[in-house]
Amino acid sequence: MGKIEKLIEKFLNPGSTITFQELEYFLSKNDYKEKKTGKTSGSRKAYINYKSKHIIRLHKPHPGNNLKKYVKNYLIKEFKKEGLI
């Protein structure tokens, strides 16, 4: 089982936590790039898949590194909509 498959399992496991670095890895492997223009400064982040034009918007967690539960649920919904999980 590869790293992406393990991350998908972590996303779908309600008791697991996802770090921001794991999320960025998952997004990069699925052709998402960080959009660095406009109002996406500081802890606000936007990632876009230029092929599908799909955008993921979220706040980078701080002071910790783990994604909040509501962010994880949002990402699961968006990834399922895009067929990534």
C-alpha positions, 0 to 999 in steps of 0.5 A: 500500500502506497503513501496516498492509499494510507492517507486516504485511509486516514481521511476516511477514519473518523478517529485519525488526525491529518497534519497540514503537511500530509494534506499538502502532500496529498494535494500536490500528488493530485495536481493541486497548486497553492494559489498565492495571489489575492486574499490567500495570505497568512493562514488563509490558503487556496489550492487549485487544480488547473485541469478541473478548475476545482479550488480548495480553501481552508485556514492553515492550522495554528498554533498546532499542525493538525487539521480541525475536524470540520476541515477534515469533513469539508475535505472529505466532501470535496475529495469525494466530489472530485473522485479523489477518494 
